[in-house]
Amino acid sequence: MIVHELAMESGVSTHAVRYYAKIGLLTPTRDPNNGYQHFTRADSERMRFVRRAQRLGLTLAEIKHLLSRSQRGTGECCGSVAHKLHVRIKDVRKQIARLQAMEQSIVGALSIWESRPGCGAQAQTRLCPFIETMDLVGGGHGERLGPVLEGSARPSDISALDLGPPHRF
């Protein structure tokens, strides 16, 4: 089968098929008459393996390493995959926590924003007064946006905050 046919069968772009061949995930032969790449049923099976491994969060480099080990018959790959997936799930959980913190910041910011009137004339002389009144709260990976509180200002009283000099471009 040619690039287009493998792409259609696998649900990827022709660009992806060519790239996977270029980096060695697939091993097509070349037709000497027209230069087309020809793929075998084994390439199709490898493509399915690549797609499944990607859905589990493995990188192309990790997938290539697994395929290489499998071809050489050097040890069992399942233990290596399990280890990589344990590491990946920890990374995914950290990313989820960061996204949840971002969601809380956005929800809080929108709540405050929606409780005040529009920016009006200030918007013409400032970048965005609302964003300028927000500040990072917390430290490290748990940072989130919160109102800059000066004096007795409360989140519901952003108009009392000192916005400083206007920013111009």
Secondary structure per residue as TSV (DSSP state, phi and psi in degrees):
chain	resnum	aa	ss	phi	psi
A	1	M	-	360.0	154.1
A	2	I	B	-97.9	175.2
A	3	V	H	-50.6	-51.0
A	4	H	H	-58.9	-42.9
A	5	E	H	-65.7	-42.3
A	6	L	H	-66.0	-38.9
A	7	A	H	-61.8	-46.8
A	8	M	H	-62.0	-45.1
A	9	E	H	-64.1	-35.3
A	10	S	H	-92.4	-14.1
A	11	G	T	76.7	29.2
A	12	V	S	-123.9	171.4
A	13	S	-	-79.7	160.6
A	14	T	H	-63.9	-33.4
A	15	H	H	-59.7	-43.4
A	16	A	H	-63.0	-43.5
A	17	V	H	-59.9	-46.5
A	18	R	H	-63.1	-40.3
A	19	Y	H	-64.5	-45.4
A	20	Y	H	-61.1	-36.8
A	21	A	H	-67.8	-41.2
A	22	K	H	-61.3	-39.9
A	23	I	T	-89.9	1.7
A	24	G	T	93.3	9.3
A	25	L	S	-74.1	-30.1
A	26	L	S	-119.9	153.3
A	27	T	-	-127.2	72.0
A	28	P	-	-74.7	160.7
A	29	T	E	-102.7	163.3
A	30	R	E	-108.8	136.8
A	31	D	-	-78.3	118.7
A	32	P	T	-65.2	-21.2
A	33	N	T	-79.5	-37.5
A	34	N	T	-128.4	-4.7
A	35	G	-	78.9	1.7
A	36	Y	-	-64.9	145.8
A	37	Q	E	-83.4	136.5
A	38	H	E	-118.1	133.0
A	39	F	-	-113.0	147.5
A	40	T	-	-99.9	176.2
A	41	R	H	-60.8	-34.6
A	42	A	H	-62.9	-38.2
A	43	D	H	-64.8	-39.3
A	44	S	H	-62.3	-42.5
A	45	E	H	-66.2	-38.6
A	46	R	H	-63.9	-38.4
A	47	M	H	-62.7	-42.5
A	48	R	H	-61.8	-41.8
A	49	F	H	-61.5	-45.5
A	50	V	H	-58.9	-47.6
A	51	R	H	-62.2	-42.0
A	52	R	H	-65.2	-43.5
A	53	A	H	-64.6	-37.8
A	54	Q	H	-63.3	-39.5
A	55	R	H	-63.5	-23.1
A	56	L	T	-87.9	-0.1
A	57	G	T	93.2	7.8
A	58	L	-	-76.6	143.9
A	59	T	-	-80.6	164.6
A	60	L	H	-62.7	-35.8
A	61	A	H	-64.0	-42.0
A	62	E	H	-65.8	-40.8
A	63	I	H	-64.2	-43.4
A	64	K	H	-60.7	-41.4
A	65	H	H	-62.7	-43.6
A	66	L	H	-62.7	-44.5
A	67	L	H	-63.8	-39.6
A	68	S	H	-64.2	-45.3
A	69	R	H	-61.6	-41.2
A	70	S	H	-64.1	-43.1
A	71	Q	H	-64.8	-39.1
A	72	R	H	-78.2	-15.2
A	73	G	T	70.2	29.8
A	74	T	-	-96.7	83.3
A	75	G	S	85.1	167.9
A	76	E	-	-83.1	133.9
A	77	C	S	-85.3	-24.3
A	78	C	H	-59.4	-40.1
A	79	G	H	-63.3	-40.7
A	80	S	H	-65.1	-41.7
A	81	V	H	-64.6	-44.4
A	82	A	H	-59.5	-42.9
A	83	H	H	-61.8	-46.6
A	84	K	H	-61.0	-37.8
A	85	L	H	-70.9	-33.7
A	86	H	H	-63.5	-42.6
A	87	V	H	-65.1	-44.7
A	88	R	H	-62.2	-40.4
A	89	I	H	-66.2	-34.2
A	90	K	H	-63.9	-42.7
A	91	D	H	-63.5	-42.2
A	92	V	H	-63.3	-41.8
A	93	R	H	-64.5	-38.1
A	94	K	H	-64.7	-42.2
A	95	Q	H	-64.1	-40.7
A	96	I	H	-61.4	-42.8
A	97	A	H	-62.2	-42.2
A	98	R	H	-63.5	-41.0
A	99	L	H	-67.9	-36.0
A	100	Q	H	-66.7	-38.5
A	101	A	H	-64.2	-40.4
A	102	M	H	-63.4	-41.7
A	103	E	H	-60.1	-43.1
A	104	Q	H	-62.2	-40.6
A	105	S	H	-62.5	-44.4
A	106	I	H	-65.8	-45.5
A	107	V	H	-61.2	-44.9
A	108	G	H	-63.9	-43.7
A	109	A	H	-63.5	-43.8
A	110	L	H	-64.2	-37.8
A	111	S	H	-60.2	-44.5
A	112	I	H	-68.7	-45.4
A	113	W	H	-60.0	-44.0
A	114	E	H	-70.8	-16.6
A	115	S	T	-87.7	-5.0
A	116	R	S	-114.9	157.5
A	117	P	-	-68.9	169.0
A	118	G	-	-59.2	170.2
A	119	C	-	-67.3	-29.1
A	120	G	T	61.6	-141.7
A	121	A	T	-66.2	-27.8
A	122	Q	H	-57.7	-33.0
A	123	A	H	-62.1	-25.5
A	124	Q	H	-77.1	-22.9
A	125	T	H	-109.3	-7.4
A	126	R	S	-128.1	161.5
A	127	L	S	-63.0	-66.9
A	128	C	-	-159.8	103.6
A	129	P	H	-53.6	-35.3
A	130	F	H	-64.7	-50.1
A	131	I	H	-64.7	-36.7
A	132	E	H	-64.4	-23.0
A	133	T	T	-86.8	-4.3
A	134	M	E	-90.8	150.4
A	135	D	E	-142.1	158.0
A	136	L	E	-73.7	132.2
A	137	V	E	-116.2	136.9
A	138	G	S	90.2	179.0
A	139	G	S	-136.3	168.8
A	140	G	G	63.2	-141.8
A	141	H	G	-76.3	-12.8
A	142	G	G	-90.7	13.8
A	143	E	-	-61.9	144.2
A	144	R	E	-146.7	163.3
A	145	L	E	-84.5	140.8
A	146	G	E	-148.2	165.1
A	147	P	E	-68.3	147.5
A	148	V	-	-78.9	116.4
A	149	L	-	-102.3	116.5
A	150	E	-	-117.1	132.4
A	151	G	T	65.8	-126.7
A	152	S	T	-102.5	15.7
A	153	A	-	-62.9	141.7
A	154	R	-	-114.3	160.6
A	155	P	G	-53.2	-31.5
A	156	S	G	-82.2	-3.6
A	157	D	G	-121.8	54.1
A	158	I	G	-63.1	-28.0
A	159	S	G	-62.2	-20.0
A	160	A	G	-82.4	-5.2
A	161	L	S	-80.6	144.1
A	162	D	-	-77.0	118.2
A	163	L	-	-90.0	-9.3
A	164	G	-	74.3	-174.7
A	165	P	S	-68.8	149.3
A	166	P	-	-68.1	149.8
A	167	H	-	-98.4	134.3
A	168	R	-	-128.1	152.7
A	169	F	-	-98.0	360.0
